[in-house]
Amino acid sequence: MNSADMNFSDQQELQGYASVADYLNDYLALLTLKLHREVILVRAQRGEDRQESFLGLFISESDVDAILAELHGQLLDALPGEELLLSRIERIEAAINLRLDATSIVLPTMKLARLFGLQTHESELLMLSLAPEIDERFGRVFGFLHDDVGRKSLSLSLAAKLSTSADKMITEYRRVLNADAPLLRFSLLKLKDDDSMPISQRGIKLDNRIVNFLLGVWQMDELLQPILEKPWSGKVTLEADACIQSANELAAMWQQQDLPLLIHEPPQADRDIWLMLFCAAADLGLLTVSWQRLTLLEAGQAQRVLTSAVREAHLGNSLLHVCGVDGQAPRLFAHLNTIMTSLVCVSIADGIHRAQFTTQPYEVTVPELSVTNRVACWRGTLPEQVSLSAVQLSSFADRYPLPVREIDDLCRAVTLSANNASAVLTLENLCRARVGHHMCDIAQLVSARFSFDDLVLPASTRQSLREIIARRANAQQVLHQWGVADLFNQAEGSSVLFIGPSGTGKTMTASVIANSLGLDMFRVDLSGVVSKYIGETEKNLEKIFAAAALSEVVLFIDEADALFGKRSEVKDAHDRYANIETSYLLQKMEDHRGLVILASNFAQNIDDAFFRRFSSVVEFSLPSQQDRLCLWEKLQQLQAPLDDNIDLAFLAERFDISGGHIKNCIVAAAFQAAEQQQPVSMQMLIRAVSREYVKIGKPISRNHFGDYYTALRREAAGVRRE
């Protein structure tokens, strides 16, 4: 950095800069000349009677001369005078500009100007602030010019004196340090927070990330590490579908519109795949930060980190994806509004709408991947040690519509064994657990290990159930591979209605269907979803079906009578909204891609027009005497001791009750036997039956209970006397 060595001549053909270091060497040599000239001017203003009694509080003239000599690379007694300095400054400044014009590489200072729309004097502020970061001797000269050894940073007043733009006064420099101007808006530099000092005298310091960038050192801001989402690094080969088309079309449009993006992610859409496709088409990198992690930081720190993230996106030519933005941090959201640029992409949670953004973003809904591409995601992510057949791959893609990032996480979590079947089973269990967690807050998981062998139903009913299972199991083949969905606009989901009295096995049968399909079943009590407040029912239903869409589960909706009653004549607003709620549920069922089973106890209460909206309707009736005997015989499957006097044929013949009531009787008798430490007896079963009769409002008569009637009456009388 020897200015004496810069012997540019008018005849010399100047070459462009080949490196950042080459340019910085010339720039700092020029700055040394300017500082030297400013020192001469300041010294003349201060006069020769300057008091130096406060040693250590300022830099002496001899010290600054020595520093300048070192920076010039000359002997102390050979320092040039003011006129020679001005001549050299003009000549070297012109030579640097010529070299810049001939430079083919993009120097960091040029790139910053382009990325953030900086004017010449804004770029100059950055370069002047860089000098003491490179060589602390520049800071000491700054301290001399400020007449304060502690003020080693650039100030606006000093920058105005050193500026190459003579027309830029200090008022112009103050404008570029407004909060909404690029330098402060994107934290390219910082202004010392000291209210006791005028803005023109406050120290200006470059952010460390910008220091590194200007030096040509690529080092991501450390502030971002706690909030960064790990990028998905997998590779899949995809076929053309709506998702790919959307990403390509938007990339072409986005480059013309220069707008931020607001993306909506419907259930079963894969945001990571879409962003990967979009960034590839737009020639961008991808940087993803978690809004939830941001909100865990202190408010001021969260704003600084978010600003750093936007800045990093520009420095690295990347799309900044801020995922999961919600309304829980209004101050942070307001700050996001101030720094939104075209390189910011926001995916939102509930409570945020497009109108809330100051810069109106371009909205896009991420399309779902085709079935073929979902299979490709599974195939491209599976570990080599796990082998799935084509049928298994198709089944996994259909039943577990997980984003590729979650598929990757699950595959890494598989504990591989020597047995491939065991590894596949482990993976399937992990998938079931993952997709089920979306439902846990809004529905009840029904864990019942029933199979068809446990059902006591007429043959026709059993056949209807097998058809429901077959329809769901073969949906992909029939609808997509055979083209039925496109030909008839046939929805992928299935909706089934179970109707019959309480206790006839509707819930149990639904669990058998779920187990046969290898799916979890979640029960929703519709009576608890319906709200008297207008609009609340629809919100509750939306939450249920949105969660179910993320989970390949069987959705069992009980107490369907709460909405599916006879449609009433519209006499007031409540009647109108009641009918709207019913229509809304029907629409959500038709749009849902999974299996929905509704249960109703009273078929006569359901409007006939609703029946055609179901793919299957299964009626459940009270069991026949033979079926009741089969149900009572389940008592013999217990490990409990049984008395020889038990007459199952009598129980089946005399008591016309449902399978649910028979189960209650067996359970109640078993507990009584355990309490008395005796075998289960006929008397215990009869007593349990009488209790069930009381619950359902049936009279206890001699015609039904026969010889046991007298004992029951005597027991009842004894209870009353007590």
HUGI-V8475 format. One record per residue. N is the residue number from 1. RES is the residue in three letters. SS is DSSP state (a for helix, b for strand, c for the rest). D_CENTER is the distance of its C-alpha to the mean C-alpha in whole Angstrom. Layout:
[[N,RES,SS,D_CENTER] [N,RES,SS,D_CENTER]]
This chain:
[[1,MET,c,51] [2,ASN,c,55] [3,SER,a,55] [4,ALA,a,59] [5,ASP,a,58] [6,MET,c,56] [7,ASN,c,59] [8,PHE,c,58] [9,SER,c,61] [10,ASP,c,61] [11,GLN,c,62] [12,GLN,c,59] [13,GLU,c,57] [14,LEU,c,54] [15,GLN,c,51] [16,GLY,c,47] [17,TYR,c,45] [18,ALA,c,44] [19,SER,c,41] [20,VAL,a,40] [21,ALA,a,42] [22,ASP,a,45] [23,TYR,a,44] [24,LEU,a,43] [25,ASN,a,47] [26,ASP,a,48] [27,TYR,a,46] [28,LEU,a,47] [29,ALA,a,51] [30,LEU,a,51] [31,LEU,a,49] [32,THR,a,52] [33,LEU,a,54] [34,LYS,a,53] [35,LEU,a,52] [36,HIS,a,56] [37,ARG,a,57] [38,GLU,a,55] [39,VAL,a,57] [40,ILE,a,60] [41,LEU,a,60] [42,VAL,a,58] [43,ARG,a,61] [44,ALA,a,64] [45,GLN,a,62] [46,ARG,a,62] [47,GLY,c,66] [48,GLU,c,68] [49,ASP,c,69] [50,ARG,c,65] [51,GLN,c,65] [52,GLU,c,63] [53,SER,c,64] [54,PHE,c,60] [55,LEU,c,60] [56,GLY,c,56] [57,LEU,c,55] [58,PHE,c,55] [59,ILE,c,56] [60,SER,c,59] [61,GLU,a,61] [62,SER,a,62] [63,ASP,a,59] [64,VAL,a,57] [65,ASP,a,60] [66,ALA,a,59] [67,ILE,a,55] [68,LEU,a,56] [69,ALA,a,58] [70,GLU,a,56] [71,LEU,a,53] [72,HIS,a,56] [73,GLY,c,57] [74,GLN,c,61] [75,LEU,c,64] [76,LEU,a,64] [77,ASP,a,67] [78,ALA,a,66] [79,LEU,c,63] [80,PRO,c,63] [81,GLY,c,64] [82,GLU,a,63] [83,GLU,a,64] [84,LEU,a,63] [85,LEU,a,60] [86,LEU,a,59] [87,SER,a,61] [88,ARG,a,59] [89,ILE,a,55] [90,GLU,a,56] [91,ARG,a,57] [92,ILE,a,54] [93,GLU,a,52] [94,ALA,a,53] [95,ALA,a,53] [96,ILE,a,49] [97,ASN,a,48] [98,LEU,a,50] [99,ARG,a,48] [100,LEU,a,45] [101,ASP,a,46] [102,ALA,c,47] [103,THR,c,44] [104,SER,c,42] [105,ILE,c,39] [106,VAL,c,36] [107,LEU,c,37] [108,PRO,a,34] [109,THR,a,36] [110,MET,a,36] [111,LYS,a,32] [112,LEU,a,31] [113,ALA,a,33] [114,ARG,a,32] [115,LEU,a,28] [116,PHE,a,28] [117,GLY,c,32] [118,LEU,c,34] [119,GLN,c,38] [120,THR,a,40] [121,HIS,a,41] [122,GLU,a,37] [123,SER,a,37] [124,GLU,a,41] [125,LEU,a,39] [126,LEU,a,37] [127,MET,a,39] [128,LEU,a,42] [129,SER,a,39] [130,LEU,a,39] [131,ALA,a,42] [132,PRO,a,42] [133,GLU,a,39] [134,ILE,a,41] [135,ASP,c,45] [136,GLU,a,45] [137,ARG,a,49] [138,PHE,a,47] [139,GLY,a,46] [140,ARG,a,49] [141,VAL,a,51] [142,PHE,a,48] [143,GLY,a,50] [144,PHE,a,53] [145,LEU,a,53] [146,HIS,a,51] [147,ASP,c,54] [148,ASP,c,51] [149,VAL,c,51] [150,GLY,c,47] [151,ARG,c,46] [152,LYS,c,45] [153,SER,c,42] [154,LEU,b,43] [155,SER,c,43] [156,LEU,a,43] [157,SER,a,47] [158,LEU,a,48] [159,ALA,a,45] [160,ALA,a,47] [161,LYS,a,50] [162,LEU,a,49] [163,SER,c,47] [164,THR,c,49] [165,SER,c,48] [166,ALA,c,51] [167,ASP,c,50] [168,LYS,c,47] [169,MET,c,48] [170,ILE,a,46] [171,THR,a,45] [172,GLU,a,43] [173,TYR,a,42] [174,ARG,a,41] [175,ARG,a,39] [176,VAL,c,36] [177,LEU,c,35] [178,ASN,c,34] [179,ALA,c,31] [180,ASP,c,29] [181,ALA,c,31] [182,PRO,a,29] [183,LEU,a,31] [184,LEU,a,30] [185,ARG,a,27] [186,PHE,c,25] [187,SER,c,27] [188,LEU,c,29] [189,LEU,b,32] [190,LYS,b,32] [191,LEU,b,35] [192,LYS,c,37] [193,ASP,c,36] [194,ASP,c,40] [195,ASP,c,41] [196,SER,c,45] [197,MET,c,45] [198,PRO,c,45] [199,ILE,a,42] [200,SER,a,44] [201,GLN,a,45] [202,ARG,c,42] [203,GLY,c,40] [204,ILE,b,38] [205,LYS,b,36] [206,LEU,b,33] [207,ASP,c,30] [208,ASN,a,30] [209,ARG,a,28] [210,ILE,a,30] [211,VAL,a,33] [212,ASN,a,32] [213,PHE,a,31] [214,LEU,a,34] [215,LEU,c,36] [216,GLY,c,34] [217,VAL,c,32] [218,TRP,c,28] [219,GLN,c,26] [220,MET,c,23] [221,ASP,c,23] [222,GLU,a,22] [223,LEU,a,21] [224,LEU,a,17] [225,GLN,a,17] [226,PRO,a,16] [227,ILE,a,13] [228,LEU,b,12] [229,GLU,c,10] [230,LYS,c,12] [231,PRO,c,13] [232,TRP,c,13] [233,SER,c,17] [234,GLY,c,18] [235,LYS,c,21] [236,VAL,c,21] [237,THR,c,24] [238,LEU,c,23] [239,GLU,c,25] [240,ALA,c,25] [241,ASP,c,23] [242,ALA,a,21] [243,CYS,a,18] [244,ILE,a,20] [245,GLN,a,23] [246,SER,a,20] [247,ALA,a,19] [248,ASN,a,22] [249,GLU,a,24] [250,LEU,a,21] [251,ALA,a,22] [252,ALA,a,25] [253,MET,a,25] [254,TRP,a,22] [255,GLN,a,25] [256,GLN,a,28] [257,GLN,a,26] [258,ASP,c,24] [259,LEU,c,21] [260,PRO,c,18] [261,LEU,b,15] [262,LEU,b,13] [263,ILE,b,11] [264,HIS,b,11] [265,GLU,b,9] [266,PRO,c,12] [267,PRO,c,12] [268,GLN,c,13] [269,ALA,b,12] [270,ASP,c,11] [271,ARG,a,9] [272,ASP,a,10] [273,ILE,a,13] [274,TRP,a,14] [275,LEU,a,13] [276,MET,a,15] [277,LEU,a,18] [278,PHE,a,17] [279,CYS,a,18] [280,ALA,a,21] [281,ALA,a,22] [282,ALA,a,22] [283,ASP,c,23] [284,LEU,c,20] [285,GLY,b,19] [286,LEU,b,15] [287,LEU,b,14] [288,THR,b,10] [289,VAL,b,10] [290,SER,b,8] [291,TRP,a,9] [292,GLN,a,9] [293,ARG,a,11] [294,LEU,a,13] [295,THR,a,14] [296,LEU,c,16] [297,LEU,c,18] [298,GLU,c,21] [299,ALA,a,21] [300,GLY,a,23] [301,GLN,a,22] [302,ALA,a,18] [303,GLN,a,20] [304,ARG,a,21] [305,VAL,a,19] [306,LEU,a,17] [307,THR,a,20] [308,SER,a,20] [309,ALA,a,17] [310,VAL,a,18] [311,ARG,a,22] [312,GLU,a,20] [313,ALA,a,19] [314,HIS,a,22] [315,LEU,a,24] [316,GLY,c,23] [317,ASN,c,22] [318,SER,b,19] [319,LEU,b,16] [320,LEU,b,14] [321,HIS,b,10] [322,VAL,b,9] [323,CYS,b,5] [324,GLY,b,5] [325,VAL,b,8] [326,ASP,c,11] [327,GLY,c,14] [328,GLN,c,15] [329,ALA,c,16] [330,PRO,a,18] [331,ARG,a,20] [332,LEU,a,17] [333,PHE,a,16] [334,ALA,a,20] [335,HIS,a,20] [336,LEU,a,17] [337,ASN,a,19] [338,THR,a,22] [339,ILE,a,21] [340,MET,c,19] [341,THR,c,20] [342,SER,c,20] [343,LEU,c,18] [344,VAL,b,15] [345,CYS,b,12] [346,VAL,b,10] [347,SER,b,7] [348,ILE,b,8] [349,ALA,c,8] [350,ASP,c,12] [351,GLY,c,14] [352,ILE,c,14] [353,HIS,c,16] [354,ARG,a,18] [355,ALA,a,21] [356,GLN,a,19] [357,PHE,c,19] [358,THR,c,22] [359,THR,c,22] [360,GLN,c,21] [361,PRO,c,19] [362,TYR,b,19] [363,GLU,b,17] [364,VAL,b,16] [365,THR,b,15] [366,VAL,b,13] [367,PRO,c,16] [368,GLU,b,16] [369,LEU,c,18] [370,SER,c,21] [371,VAL,a,22] [372,THR,a,24] [373,ASN,a,21] [374,ARG,a,19] [375,VAL,a,22] [376,ALA,a,22] [377,CYS,a,19] [378,TRP,a,20] [379,ARG,a,24] [380,GLY,a,22] [381,THR,a,20] [382,LEU,c,23] [383,PRO,c,25] [384,GLU,c,28] [385,GLN,c,30] [386,VAL,c,28] [387,SER,c,30] [388,LEU,c,29] [389,SER,c,31] [390,ALA,a,30] [391,VAL,a,30] [392,GLN,a,28] [393,LEU,a,26] [394,SER,a,26] [395,SER,a,25] [396,PHE,a,22] [397,ALA,a,21] [398,ASP,a,22] [399,ARG,a,21] [400,TYR,c,18] [401,PRO,c,16] [402,LEU,c,13] [403,PRO,c,11] [404,VAL,a,13] [405,ARG,a,11] [406,GLU,a,11] [407,ILE,a,15] [408,ASP,a,16] [409,ASP,a,15] [410,LEU,a,17] [411,CYS,a,20] [412,ARG,a,20] [413,ALA,a,20] [414,VAL,c,23] [415,THR,c,27] [416,LEU,c,29] [417,SER,c,32] [418,ALA,c,36] [419,ASN,c,35] [420,ASN,a,33] [421,ALA,a,33] [422,SER,a,31] [423,ALA,a,29] [424,VAL,a,27] [425,LEU,a,28] [426,THR,a,26] [427,LEU,a,23] [428,GLU,a,23] [429,ASN,a,23] [430,LEU,a,20] [431,CYS,a,18] [432,ARG,a,20] [433,ALA,a,19] [434,ARG,a,15] [435,VAL,a,15] [436,GLY,a,17] [437,HIS,c,15] [438,HIS,c,13] [439,MET,c,17] [440,CYS,c,18] [441,ASP,c,18] [442,ILE,c,19] [443,ALA,c,22] [444,GLN,b,24] [445,LEU,b,24] [446,VAL,b,28] [447,SER,c,29] [448,ALA,c,32] [449,ARG,c,34] [450,PHE,c,36] [451,SER,c,38] [452,PHE,a,40] [453,ASP,a,43] [454,ASP,a,42] [455,LEU,c,42] [456,VAL,c,46] [457,LEU,c,45] [458,PRO,c,48] [459,ALA,a,48] [460,SER,a,47] [461,THR,a,44] [462,ARG,a,43] [463,GLN,a,43] [464,SER,a,41] [465,LEU,a,38] [466,ARG,a,38] [467,GLU,a,38] [468,ILE,a,35] [469,ILE,a,33] [470,ALA,a,35] [471,ARG,a,33] [472,ARG,a,30] [473,ALA,a,30] [474,ASN,c,32] [475,ALA,a,29] [476,GLN,a,28] [477,GLN,a,32] [478,VAL,a,33] [479,LEU,a,31] [480,HIS,a,29] [481,GLN,a,32] [482,TRP,c,35] [483,GLY,c,34] [484,VAL,a,34] [485,ALA,a,31] [486,ASP,a,32] [487,LEU,a,35] [488,PHE,a,35] [489,ASN,c,31] [490,GLN,c,31] [491,ALA,c,28] [492,GLU,c,26] [493,GLY,c,26] [494,SER,b,29] [495,SER,b,30] [496,VAL,b,33] [497,LEU,b,35] [498,PHE,b,37] [499,ILE,b,40] [500,GLY,b,42] [501,PRO,c,44] [502,SER,c,42] [503,GLY,c,42] [504,THR,c,43] [505,GLY,c,40] [506,LYS,a,37] [507,THR,a,34] [508,MET,a,36] [509,THR,a,36] [510,ALA,a,32] [511,SER,a,32] [512,VAL,a,34] [513,ILE,a,32] [514,ALA,a,29] [515,ASN,a,31] [516,SER,a,32] [517,LEU,a,29] [518,GLY,c,28] [519,LEU,c,25] [520,ASP,c,24] [521,MET,b,25] [522,PHE,b,24] [523,ARG,b,26] [524,VAL,b,26] [525,ASP,b,29] [526,LEU,a,29] [527,SER,a,32] [528,GLY,a,29] [529,VAL,c,27] [530,VAL,c,29] [531,SER,c,30] [532,LYS,c,33] [533,TYR,c,31] [534,ILE,c,30] [535,GLY,c,27] [536,GLU,a,25] [537,THR,a,26] [538,GLU,a,24] [539,LYS,a,21] [540,ASN,a,21] [541,LEU,a,22] [542,GLU,a,19] [543,LYS,a,17] [544,ILE,a,19] [545,PHE,a,18] [546,ALA,a,15] [547,ALA,a,14] [548,ALA,a,17] [549,ALA,a,16] [550,LEU,c,13] [551,SER,c,16] [552,GLU,c,19] [553,VAL,c,21] [554,VAL,b,25] [555,LEU,b,24] [556,PHE,b,27] [557,ILE,b,28] [558,ASP,b,31] [559,GLU,c,34] [560,ALA,a,33] [561,ASP,a,36] [562,ALA,a,34] [563,LEU,c,33] [564,PHE,c,35] [565,GLY,b,39] [566,LYS,c,41] [567,ARG,c,40] [568,SER,c,42] [569,GLU,c,44] [570,VAL,c,42] [571,LYS,c,44] [572,ASP,c,42] [573,ALA,a,38] [574,HIS,a,37] [575,ASP,a,39] [576,ARG,a,37] [577,TYR,a,34] [578,ALA,a,34] [579,ASN,a,35] [580,ILE,a,32] [581,GLU,a,30] [582,THR,a,31] [583,SER,a,31] [584,TYR,a,27] [585,LEU,a,27] [586,LEU,a,29] [587,GLN,a,27] [588,LYS,a,24] [589,MET,a,26] [590,GLU,a,27] [591,ASP,a,23] [592,HIS,c,22] [593,ARG,c,22] [594,GLY,c,23] [595,LEU,b,26] [596,VAL,b,27] [597,ILE,b,30] [598,LEU,b,31] [599,ALA,b,34] [600,SER,b,37] [601,ASN,c,40] [602,PHE,c,42] [603,ALA,a,43] [604,GLN,a,45] [605,ASN,a,43] [606,ILE,b,40] [607,ASP,c,41] [608,ASP,a,42] [609,ALA,a,40] [610,PHE,a,37] [611,PHE,a,39] [612,ARG,c,38] [613,ARG,c,34] [614,PHE,c,34] [615,SER,c,34] [616,SER,b,36] [617,VAL,b,38] [618,VAL,b,40] [619,GLU,b,42] [620,PHE,b,43] [621,SER,c,47] [622,LEU,c,48] [623,PRO,c,50] [624,SER,c,53] [625,GLN,a,56] [626,GLN,a,55] [627,ASP,a,51] [628,ARG,a,52] [629,LEU,a,54] [630,CYS,a,51] [631,LEU,a,49] [632,TRP,a,52] [633,GLU,a,52] [634,LYS,a,49] [635,LEU,a,51] [636,GLN,a,53] [637,GLN,a,49] [638,LEU,c,49] [639,GLN,c,50] [640,ALA,c,52] [641,PRO,c,56] [642,LEU,b,57] [643,ASP,c,61] [644,ASP,c,63] [645,ASN,c,64] [646,ILE,c,60] [647,ASP,c,61] [648,LEU,a,58] [649,ALA,a,60] [650,PHE,a,61] [651,LEU,a,58] [652,ALA,a,56] [653,GLU,a,59] [654,ARG,a,60] [655,PHE,c,56] [656,ASP,c,54] [657,ILE,c,51] [658,SER,c,47] [659,GLY,a,46] [660,GLY,a,43] [661,HIS,a,47] [662,ILE,a,48] [663,LYS,a,45] [664,ASN,a,46] [665,CYS,a,49] [666,ILE,a,49] [667,VAL,a,47] [668,ALA,a,49] [669,ALA,a,52] [670,ALA,a,50] [671,PHE,a,49] [672,GLN,a,53] [673,ALA,a,54] [674,ALA,a,52] [675,GLU,a,53] [676,GLN,a,57] [677,GLN,c,57] [678,GLN,c,59] [679,PRO,c,58] [680,VAL,b,56] [681,SER,c,59] [682,MET,a,60] [683,GLN,a,60] [684,MET,a,57] [685,LEU,a,55] [686,ILE,a,58] [687,ARG,a,57] [688,ALA,a,53] [689,VAL,a,54] [690,SER,a,56] [691,ARG,a,53] [692,GLU,a,50] [693,TYR,a,53] [694,VAL,a,53] [695,LYS,a,49] [696,ILE,a,49] [697,GLY,c,53] [698,LYS,c,55] [699,PRO,c,59] [700,ILE,c,60] [701,SER,c,63] [702,ARG,a,66] [703,ASN,a,65] [704,HIS,a,62] [705,PHE,a,63] [706,GLY,c,66] [707,ASP,c,68] [708,TYR,a,65] [709,TYR,a,65] [710,THR,a,68] [711,ALA,a,66] [712,LEU,a,63] [713,ARG,a,65] [714,ARG,a,67] [715,GLU,a,64] [716,ALA,a,62] [717,ALA,a,65] [718,GLY,a,65] [719,VAL,a,62] [720,ARG,a,63] [721,ARG,a,66] [722,GLU,c,64]]
